[in-house]
Amino acid sequence: MSVYQDILSSAKEGRKLLAVLLDPDHLHDEKQLRETVGIVHASGADLILYGGSLMTGAYFEQGLKIIRQCTHIPVILFPGSAMQVSPLADAILFTSLISGRNPEFLIGQQVLAAPLVKAAGLEVIPTGYMIVDSGRPTTASYVSNTAPIPHNKPEIAATTAMAGEMLGQRLIYLDGGSGAEHAVTAAMIAAVKAQVSVPLVVGGGISTPEELLARYEAGADMAVVGTAAEKDPFIIRDMVCALKAAF
């Protein structure tokens, strides 16, 4: 079964997924990365996302090799640019930043990445990516030079997601961004979920099991935890336990 088919079937069955986002720009230390991945693996997370909005070092490929050595959990690339493509991953979120109006991230980077993705033989998951205001500027909104969707405007998020699905996106990803001050609201998640039939991914600002469950209860099919896991990888164990108890 492909990675996307597993996500899709899980959504249809009501089985919630937990993904851990590992940013190559934040995990330069090999020992730390191995320990983090080992804890994530033992905790029972479903997926690993790998990538970031900005890369200041050349650690991308090496970090991916280490992850593959430490776990059999499927690894999905979550690239911030065409530079973040590797055949070592299982799949790639081929994102289009549909919340913004910057053509570079709607189609420009995708044109540059397409031949690299094809040559790598990666499973491609077309993803409508939406940045949501999280209370403070994030790297993603700054680098992409786009305004995020206001956190109190669920109707804008819902209609944007509808358009994304109509354009052929097979996932919708609502993201408050790395280190978000607050998570995407339950009202926005519910509004988007009511208008799309593809799996809904939510990330940014999820730092406790309670916040995680609230995202699922609002309608998220998959939640992504990044900064909290970097600070304390054992939080993933607590989140998985809470997830299994609730669903």
N, C-alpha and C positions, 0 to 999 in steps of 0.2 A: 504494500500500500504506500502511495506517495505521501509526503509530508502534508501536502494540502488536503488530500483525501482523508487523512487522519483528523486534521483540524475540522474539516467539514462534517465528518461522521460524528465526531464528538459534540459539535454544536447541535446537530439534529437530535442526538440522544440526551442532550442536557448535561453532558459530562464536561465540567469546567476544566480548563487547562491553565497551568501556571508556567510562564516562561521567565527565565532570568536573563537580563541584558548585561553582557560583559563588554565594556568599552576598552578597546586596545590602548587608548590614550591614557587610561587610568590604571592599567595593570602591567607595568613594565617589569616588575620584579617576578622572575620565574617561580621562585618558591611561593610567593603570595598567590600567584595565579594557580599553581598546582593545588595549593591548599583550598582555595576558593572553589575550584571546579570539583575537587574531591568532596567537599561538603555539599555542594549543590547536587552532585550525583547521589550521594548517600541519602539526601533529604527526599528524593523522589520527584524533583521537578520534571516537567514534561518536555520542555524544550529549552534550548539556549539560543538567544539572539546575540549576534556578534557584530559590532560596528559602532560608529559614533559620528556626530556632526562635524568634528574637527580632529585631524590627526597631526600632532606636532612631532611625532617620531616615526621611525621605520620599523615598528614592532608588529605590524598587522599580521604578516604571514607567519612569523615565528610564534606569536601568541596563539594563532589558530592551530598550528601543529601541536602545541602543548595541550590545548583543549582536547584535541582528537586522541591524544595519548592517554588522557585521564578519564574519559567517559565515552559511553556509547549513546548518550542522549543526542537526538538529532540537533544539528547546529544549522541555524538559519542566518544568513548574512542580512544585516540591517544597515545598508550602506548610506553614508552621508554624501558620497560622491562616487563617480565612476572609478576612482582609484581603489575602492574597497571591494574587489572581486577576486575570488580564489576558488579553484576546483576542489579544495580540501573540505568545503562545506557541503551540506546535503541539499540546501535550497537557498534561494535568495528572495527577500521581499523586494520586488521590483516596484519601488514606490514612485508615485506621482504626488507632489505636494498640492493637493486640490484645495486646501484651505487658503492658499496664497494666490497671487497674481503675477508671480515672477516666472517667466517662461523658461528660465534656466533650470528650475527645479520641477516644472511641469513636464518638460520634454527634452530640454537641452542636455542635461547629464545622462538621461536615459539613452539618447542617441549615441553618446560616447561609450556608454557601458554595454550596449546591446551586442556588439561583436565579441567583446570580452566574455560576456555571460554565455553566449552561444559556444564559444571555443572551450569554455570551462565545463560545459555539459551539465550545468546546474539546473535543478528543477526551479522553474520560474513561477512565482506567486504574485500576480499583479495586485498591487495594494494601493488603495486610496488613503493617503496619509494626511492627517489633519492635526495641525498644531493648535492647541487650546490655551488661552491665557491662564497662567498658573499663579499669578500674583506678582511675578517679577520677570524681567527679560531672561530668556534662556539662550543657550548656545545655538540651538536649532533655529529659533526665530531670527537671531542676529546674523548667522551665517547665510541663511536663505533670503535675508532681506525681505521678509514678509511679516505682515501683521497677523497675530494669532486670532482665532475666533474668540470673541468675548465670552468669559466663563458663564455669564448670565443670559446668554442668547442661545438656548437649545434649538430654537427654530432654525437658526442659521446653520448650525451643525447638522440638523436633520435634512435640510434641503440640499446641503453640500454633499452629504453622504448619499442621498438619493441619486444625485447627478453622477457621482462616482460609480455607483453600481450600474447605472444606465450606460455609462461609458465602457463598462466591461471589467471594472475592478472586482476581484474575487475575495478581497478582504477590505474591511474598513478599519482604520487604526486611529483612534483618538488618543492624542498624546499631550500631556501637560509639560513634557520635557524633562531633561535630567535635572534632578535636584529641585523639582517643582515645589513651590511653597504650599500649594494645596492641590489635591487630586481633582480630576475631572468630576463634575457634579453628577449625582445620581439622576437628576432631572435631565441633564444633557444625554447621558447614556441611554436612559429610557426612551427619550424622544428619537434618538437615532435608531435604536433597536426596533422601534415600532414602524420604521419606514424602510428598512432594508431586509433582504432575505439572506445576505451573505454573512459569514461569521464576523463578529465584532470584537476587536482587540482594543484594550484600554491600558494605558500606561502613564507614568508620571505621578510622583507624589504619594505613592502607595508604600507606607513604611511600617504598618502594623497588620496583624491578622484581621482585625476589625475593619480596617479600611479596605483590605482585600475583599472580604466577604460582602461589604457594601457595594463594591463595584460589580460583583457577580449577581447580587440580588437585583441590581438595577437593570441588568441585561447583558453584561459583558460575557462573551464566550471564552475569551482568553485574557488574562491579566499579565502585565509585564512589570517586573520589579528589577530596578537597576541600582540606583544609589544606595538604597537600604541594604542590599545584598553586598555591595562593595564595603560598606561600613561594618556590617556584621553578617557574614554568610549564614550563620546559624538561624537567622530570622526566617530563612527559607524553610527550614525544618518545622518551625512553629506554624508557618503559613500553610504548608502541606497538611499538617495535622488538623488545622482548623478547617481547611477545605474538605478533607475527607469526612470530618465529623458533620459538616453542614450539608454536603451534597453526596 
